[in-house]
């Protein structure tokens, strides 16, 4: 799906999106000054997910806007996320 379709769907579910072609990165679009927060997703012991904060204000390129492989991402557990870059 397109980035717009994925964001609309994610707002009703997990609040995050990612690309099927690059599933290690997770994006959390917001209306805050953070804009879109960017995380990596790592699977740990017994499939537990770990979210590592990369940056605020992700700047998508033209290829990101035109891509049709966007999907809804995992729900962030910010209590367990590593939020320092």
Number of C-alpha atoms within 10 A of each C-alpha: 13 15 20 12 13 21 24 13 16 20 15 8 13 15 20 25 26 23 22 14 10 10 15 14 20 26 25 23 20 14 7 9 8 14 14 20 18 24 25 15 19 14 11 9 7 6 8 8 17 19 23 20 20 17 15 17 14 15 10 9 8 8 8 14 12 10 13 16 15 22 20 24 23 18 16 19 11 12 7 11 15 15 13 8 9
